Amino acid sequence: MNTLLLAVDTWDFVLDANQNWAVAAAPYALAQDVASAIRTFLAEVWYDDTLGIDYLGEILGHTPPVTVFQARMVDAAKTVPGVVSAQCVIESFNRDTREVIGQVQFVDSNGNTGTVSL
């Protein structure tokens, strides 16, 4: 499945050589969609307010167990069409600064794997 290409540094639309919106194709498109899913706040998607992570209610301003954070990342990744399994690997978590370093690893319906950094 294709998706609009987003700039890695700004997460904004990118134009192609003809000044049209650039399109990302598989396998990058799936990784970008997973990255978008784990960045989406609950109810932020106007056409489906059940999508997203409850960052305001569970994550930001709270100190949930790392396992809760991991579960929310996996749940969000699995909402992306084509993703059949996912896991969230936390490399480090600083309770004082609340900095999380890790990645979401996923497998698509064709058995291909991908990784998105947190």
N, CA and C atoms as a LAMMPS dump frame, in Angstrom:
ITEM: TIMESTEP
0
ITEM: NUMBER OF ATOMS
354
ITEM: BOX BOUNDS ff ff ff
-5.0000000000000000e+02 5.0000000000000000e+02
-5.0000000000000000e+02 5.0000000000000000e+02
-5.0000000000000000e+02 5.0000000000000000e+02
ITEM: ATOMS id mol type element x y z
1 1 1 N 0.837 -1.171 0
2 1 2 C 0 0 0
3 1 3 C 0.893 1.25 0
4 2 1 N 0.523 2.237 -0.766
5 2 2 C 1.262 3.492 -0.828
6 2 3 C 0.702 4.487 0.18
7 3 1 N 1.509 5.46 0.533
8 3 2 C 1.093 6.516 1.447
9 3 3 C 1.843 7.786 1.06
10 4 1 N 1.346 8.93 1.477
11 4 2 C 2.06 10.173 1.202
12 4 3 C 3.393 10.168 1.929
13 5 1 N 4.433 10.561 1.238
14 5 2 C 5.774 10.588 1.82
15 5 3 C 5.909 11.789 2.757
16 6 1 N 6.439 11.535 3.938
17 6 2 C 6.67 12.592 4.914
18 6 3 C 8.167 12.762 5.127
19 7 1 N 8.601 14.013 5.292
20 7 2 C 10.01 14.297 5.556
21 7 3 C 10.369 13.761 6.935
22 8 1 N 11.495 13.084 7.039
23 8 2 C 11.904 12.466 8.3
24 8 3 C 12.12 13.508 9.39
25 9 1 N 12.699 14.651 9.051
26 9 2 C 13.047 15.644 10.067
27 9 3 C 11.881 16.532 10.497
28 10 1 N 10.903 16.783 9.609
29 10 2 C 9.797 17.683 9.945
30 10 3 C 8.443 16.993 10.005
31 11 1 N 8.355 15.776 9.498
32 11 2 C 7.112 15.012 9.414
33 11 3 C 6.062 15.789 8.631
34 12 1 N 6.519 16.483 7.59
35 12 2 C 5.649 17.269 6.72
36 12 3 C 5.664 16.647 5.331
37 13 1 N 4.711 17.027 4.506
38 13 2 C 4.635 16.499 3.153
39 13 3 C 5.878 16.852 2.353
40 14 1 N 6.202 16 1.378
41 14 2 C 7.351 16.182 0.501
42 14 3 C 6.83 16.258 -0.928
43 15 1 N 7.437 17.12 -1.729
44 15 2 C 7.072 17.227 -3.145
45 15 3 C 8.052 16.434 -3.987
46 16 1 N 7.54 15.859 -5.085
47 16 2 C 8.422 15.136 -5.999
48 16 3 C 9.007 16.107 -7.028
49 17 1 N 9.724 15.6 -8.008
50 17 2 C 10.397 16.431 -9.012
51 17 3 C 9.414 17.257 -9.833
52 18 1 N 8.162 16.808 -9.94
53 18 2 C 7.13 17.531 -10.694
54 18 3 C 6.285 18.438 -9.811
55 19 1 N 6.709 18.629 -8.57
56 19 2 C 6.009 19.467 -7.597
57 19 3 C 4.646 18.897 -7.186
58 20 1 N 4.496 17.595 -7.32
59 20 2 C 3.321 16.895 -6.801
60 20 3 C 3.695 16.276 -5.455
61 21 1 N 2.679 15.951 -4.668
62 21 2 C 2.972 15.286 -3.408
63 21 3 C 3.663 13.97 -3.685
64 22 1 N 4.775 13.746 -3.017
65 22 2 C 5.528 12.509 -3.201
66 22 3 C 4.811 11.365 -2.489
67 23 1 N 4.963 10.181 -3.04
68 23 2 C 4.313 8.992 -2.5
69 23 3 C 5.386 7.989 -2.085
70 24 1 N 5.198 7.412 -0.921
71 24 2 C 6.094 6.357 -0.439
72 24 3 C 5.468 5.011 -0.778
73 25 1 N 6.293 4.097 -1.212
74 25 2 C 5.826 2.742 -1.539
75 25 3 C 6.415 1.756 -0.531
76 26 1 N 5.898 0.542 -0.571
77 26 2 C 6.414 -0.506 0.31
78 26 3 C 7.881 -0.745 0.012
79 27 1 N 8.679 -1.072 0.983
80 27 2 C 8.349 -1.326 2.386
81 27 3 C 8.394 -0.067 3.249
82 28 1 N 8.931 1.039 2.705
83 28 2 C 9.049 2.261 3.505
84 28 3 C 7.678 2.777 3.938
85 29 1 N 6.677 2.661 3.073
86 29 2 C 5.345 3.174 3.384
87 29 3 C 4.792 2.538 4.655
88 30 1 N 4.988 1.242 4.809
89 30 2 C 4.475 0.552 5.997
90 30 3 C 5.194 1.04 7.256
91 31 1 N 6.498 1.202 7.174
92 31 2 C 7.256 1.708 8.322
93 31 3 C 6.805 3.12 8.683
94 32 1 N 6.571 3.954 7.684
95 32 2 C 6.1 5.319 7.945
96 32 3 C 4.715 5.296 8.578
97 33 1 N 3.845 4.407 8.129
98 33 2 C 2.512 4.304 8.715
99 33 3 C 2.565 3.824 10.169
100 34 1 N 3.469 2.909 10.463
101 34 2 C 3.651 2.471 11.859
102 34 3 C 4.154 3.647 12.698
103 35 1 N 5.125 4.399 12.167
104 35 2 C 5.64 5.564 12.893
105 35 3 C 4.531 6.58 13.148
106 36 1 N 3.674 6.784 12.17
107 36 2 C 2.545 7.706 12.35
108 36 3 C 1.585 7.188 13.414
109 37 1 N 1.324 5.892 13.398
110 37 2 C 0.379 5.31 14.358
111 37 3 C 0.872 5.473 15.798
112 38 1 N 2.17 5.294 16.021
113 38 2 C 2.669 5.404 17.398
114 38 3 C 2.838 6.855 17.833
115 39 1 N 2.728 7.793 16.895
116 39 2 C 2.796 9.224 17.225
117 39 3 C 1.419 9.856 17.381
118 40 1 N 0.38 9.123 17.075
119 40 2 C -0.969 9.674 17.075
120 40 3 C -1.582 9.639 18.471
121 41 1 N -2.096 10.781 18.9
122 41 2 C -2.79 10.879 20.18
123 41 3 C -4.214 10.333 20.018
124 42 1 N -4.735 9.714 21.067
125 42 2 C -6.09 9.185 21.044
126 42 3 C -7.078 10.285 20.638
127 43 1 N -7.966 9.952 19.711
128 43 2 C -9.02 10.835 19.203
129 43 3 C -8.499 11.956 18.311
130 44 1 N -7.231 11.929 17.954
131 44 2 C -6.664 12.958 17.07
132 44 3 C -7.125 12.766 15.625
133 45 1 N -7.383 11.544 15.222
134 45 2 C -7.808 11.255 13.856
135 45 3 C -9.303 11.551 13.762
136 46 1 N -9.65 12.587 13.026
137 46 2 C -11.027 13.082 13.034
138 46 3 C -12.033 12.09 12.472
139 47 1 N -11.633 11.227 11.548
140 47 2 C -12.59 10.292 10.954
141 47 3 C -12.714 8.992 11.756
142 48 1 N -11.841 8.767 12.745
143 48 2 C -11.938 7.594 13.622
144 48 3 C -11.283 7.932 14.949
145 49 1 N -12.085 8.439 15.874
146 49 2 C -11.52 8.914 17.146
147 49 3 C -11.16 7.788 18.104
148 50 1 N -11.246 6.526 17.651
149 50 2 C -10.776 5.42 18.473
150 50 3 C -9.304 5.106 18.217
151 51 1 N -8.732 5.697 17.158
152 51 2 C -7.32 5.474 16.846
153 51 3 C -6.437 6.338 17.728
154 52 1 N -5.23 5.881 17.957
155 52 2 C -4.247 6.658 18.707
156 52 3 C -3.989 6.101 20.089
157 53 1 N -2.975 6.67 20.708
158 53 2 C -2.545 6.271 22.045
159 53 3 C -3.02 7.319 23.041
160 54 1 N -3.506 6.879 24.179
161 54 2 C -3.985 7.798 25.214
162 54 3 C -2.796 8.423 25.95
163 55 1 N -2.025 9.198 25.206
164 55 2 C -0.851 9.852 25.802
165 55 3 C -1.251 10.771 26.956
166 56 1 N -2.321 11.535 26.807
167 56 2 C -2.712 12.488 27.846
168 56 3 C -3.266 11.795 29.084
169 57 1 N -3.964 10.7 28.909
170 57 2 C -4.57 10.011 30.043
171 57 3 C -3.678 8.993 30.729
172 58 1 N -2.719 8.423 29.978
173 58 2 C -1.913 7.336 30.535
174 58 3 C -0.411 7.58 30.563
175 59 1 N 0.104 8.364 29.62
176 59 2 C 1.556 8.438 29.451
177 59 3 C 2.12 9.782 29.93
178 60 1 N 1.736 10.867 29.284
179 60 2 C 2.278 12.185 29.617
180 60 3 C 1.733 12.665 30.958
181 61 1 N 2.603 13.086 31.828
182 61 2 C 2.188 13.531 33.155
183 61 3 C 1.978 12.399 34.139
184 62 1 N 2.215 11.183 33.699
185 62 2 C 2.075 9.997 34.534
186 62 3 C 3.398 9.232 34.476
187 63 1 N 3.541 8.265 35.314
188 63 2 C 4.715 7.395 35.258
189 63 3 C 4.239 5.95 35.177
190 64 1 N 3.754 5.577 33.974
191 64 2 C 3.256 4.211 33.845
192 64 3 C 4.412 3.214 33.823
193 65 1 N 4.137 1.973 34.151
194 65 2 C 5.175 0.954 34.002
195 65 3 C 5.602 0.873 32.533
196 66 1 N 6.838 0.516 32.298
197 66 2 C 7.349 0.404 30.937
198 66 3 C 6.507 -0.58 30.131
199 67 1 N 5.993 -1.601 30.78
200 67 2 C 5.185 -2.595 30.072
201 67 3 C 3.903 -1.991 29.499
202 68 1 N 3.332 -0.998 30.18
203 68 2 C 2.141 -0.316 29.659
204 68 3 C 2.517 0.473 28.407
205 69 1 N 3.625 1.191 28.464
206 69 2 C 4.095 1.94 27.303
207 69 3 C 4.335 0.995 26.123
208 70 1 N 5.009 -0.118 26.381
209 70 2 C 5.282 -1.088 25.323
210 70 3 C 3.985 -1.623 24.72
211 71 1 N 3.033 -1.934 25.555
212 71 2 C 1.757 -2.47 25.076
213 71 3 C 1.029 -1.464 24.19
214 72 1 N 1.068 -0.189 24.564
215 72 2 C 0.396 0.838 23.756
216 72 3 C 1.073 0.996 22.396
217 73 1 N 2.403 0.912 22.366
218 73 2 C 3.134 1 21.091
219 73 3 C 2.767 -0.17 20.177
220 74 1 N 2.716 -1.365 20.75
221 74 2 C 2.368 -2.563 19.974
222 74 3 C 0.94 -2.471 19.466
223 75 1 N 0.01 -2.083 20.335
224 75 2 C -1.388 -1.953 19.925
225 75 3 C -1.537 -0.965 18.772
226 76 1 N -0.838 0.171 18.861
227 76 2 C -0.925 1.182 17.798
228 76 3 C -0.335 0.653 16.497
229 77 1 N 0.795 -0.017 16.567
230 77 2 C 1.428 -0.563 15.356
231 77 3 C 0.512 -1.554 14.667
232 78 1 N -0.203 -2.35 15.451
233 78 2 C -1.064 -3.379 14.876
234 78 3 C -2.346 -2.816 14.268
235 79 1 N -2.614 -1.516 14.437
236 79 2 C -3.77 -0.899 13.772
237 79 3 C -3.472 -0.597 12.306
238 80 1 N -2.202 -0.656 11.924
239 80 2 C -1.81 -0.359 10.544
240 80 3 C -2.149 -1.563 9.665
241 81 1 N -2.93 -1.354 8.6
242 81 2 C -3.256 -2.465 7.709
243 81 3 C -1.989 -3.113 7.155
244 82 1 N -1.939 -4.425 7.249
245 82 2 C -0.779 -5.167 6.764
246 82 3 C 0.172 -5.6 7.857
247 83 1 N 0.103 -4.972 9.024
248 83 2 C 0.964 -5.365 10.146
249 83 3 C 0.27 -6.501 10.89
250 84 1 N 0.957 -7.635 10.993
251 84 2 C 0.345 -8.795 11.658
252 84 3 C 0.885 -9.02 13.06
253 85 1 N 2.089 -8.537 13.335
254 85 2 C 2.616 -8.64 14.697
255 85 3 C 3.62 -7.516 14.918
256 86 1 N 3.815 -7.192 16.193
257 86 2 C 4.753 -6.121 16.548
258 86 3 C 5.256 -6.353 17.956
259 87 1 N 6.418 -5.787 18.232
260 87 2 C 6.927 -5.772 19.601
261 87 3 C 7.672 -4.46 19.803
262 88 1 N 7.664 -3.994 21.038
263 88 2 C 8.349 -2.764 21.398
264 88 3 C 9.531 -3.127 22.285
265 89 1 N 10.72 -2.774 21.821
266 89 2 C 11.947 -3.064 22.558
267 89 3 C 12.46 -1.747 23.143
268 90 1 N 12.518 -1.679 24.469
269 90 2 C 13.011 -0.485 25.154
270 90 3 C 14.491 -0.698 25.469
271 91 1 N 15.337 0.171 24.924
272 91 2 C 16.775 0.083 25.198
273 91 3 C 17.133 0.809 26.481
274 92 1 N 16.466 1.942 26.71
275 92 2 C 16.68 2.651 27.974
276 92 3 C 15.462 3.497 28.298
277 93 1 N 15.229 3.675 29.591
278 93 2 C 14.127 4.486 30.079
279 93 3 C 14.622 5.246 31.296
280 94 1 N 14.628 6.567 31.196
281 94 2 C 15.086 7.417 32.285
282 94 3 C 13.862 7.988 32.993
283 95 1 N 13.593 7.526 34.206
284 95 2 C 12.42 7.99 34.947
285 95 3 C 12.49 9.482 35.269
286 96 1 N 13.694 10.025 35.466
287 96 2 C 13.828 11.432 35.819
288 96 3 C 13.501 12.354 34.64
289 97 1 N 14.047 12.042 33.48
290 97 2 C 13.81 12.877 32.291
291 97 3 C 12.666 12.349 31.434
292 98 1 N 12.195 11.137 31.754
293 98 2 C 11.112 10.471 31.027
294 98 3 C 11.479 10.219 29.567
295 99 1 N 12.762 10.068 29.31
296 99 2 C 13.234 9.783 27.963
297 99 3 C 13.204 8.273 27.716
298 100 1 N 12.591 7.9 26.605
299 100 2 C 12.507 6.497 26.212
300 100 3 C 13.282 6.326 24.913
301 101 1 N 14.171 5.379 24.89
302 101 2 C 14.919 5.047 23.677
303 101 3 C 14.643 3.583 23.367
304 102 1 N 14.257 3.338 22.141
305 102 2 C 13.958 1.969 21.741
306 102 3 C 13.425 1.93 20.336
307 103 1 N 12.699 0.873 20.052
308 103 2 C 12.163 0.705 18.709
309 103 3 C 10.934 -0.195 18.739
310 104 1 N 10.126 -0.022 17.708
311 104 2 C 8.999 -0.908 17.473
312 104 3 C 9.369 -1.744 16.261
313 105 1 N 9.385 -3.045 16.459
314 105 2 C 9.691 -3.984 15.379
315 105 3 C 8.376 -4.624 14.957
316 106 1 N 8.171 -4.75 13.646
317 106 2 C 6.901 -5.297 13.173
318 106 3 C 7.121 -6.263 12.016
319 107 1 N 6.11 -7.092 11.797
320 107 2 C 6.109 -8.055 10.695
321 107 3 C 4.84 -7.813 9.891
322 108 1 N 4.981 -7.755 8.553
323 108 2 C 3.805 -7.548 7.719
324 108 3 C 3.214 -8.877 7.254
325 109 1 N 2.131 -8.796 6.527
326 109 2 C 1.411 -9.996 6.098
327 109 3 C 2.204 -10.849 5.113
328 110 1 N 3.278 -10.306 4.536
329 110 2 C 4.136 -11.071 3.638
330 110 3 C 5.349 -11.655 4.353
331 111 1 N 5.432 -11.433 5.656
332 111 2 C 6.564 -11.944 6.431
333 111 3 C 7.76 -11.02 6.462
334 112 1 N 7.638 -9.833 5.857
335 112 2 C 8.739 -8.867 5.881
336 112 3 C 8.781 -8.176 7.235
337 113 1 N 9.964 -7.833 7.689
338 113 2 C 10.114 -7.159 8.973
339 113 3 C 10.52 -5.714 8.771
340 114 1 N 10.192 -4.899 9.75
341 114 2 C 10.573 -3.49 9.725
342 114 3 C 10.775 -2.997 11.138
343 115 1 N 11.442 -1.867 11.245
344 115 2 C 11.758 -1.283 12.544
345 115 3 C 11.531 0.22 12.5
346 116 1 N 10.931 0.751 13.558
347 116 2 C 10.726 2.184 13.713
348 116 3 C 11.333 2.582 15.051
349 117 1 N 12.196 3.571 15.037
350 117 2 C 12.806 4.051 16.289
351 117 3 C 11.839 4.921 17.058
352 118 1 N 11.941 4.835 18.375
353 118 2 C 11.11 5.699 19.237
354 118 3 C 11.815 7.012 19.447
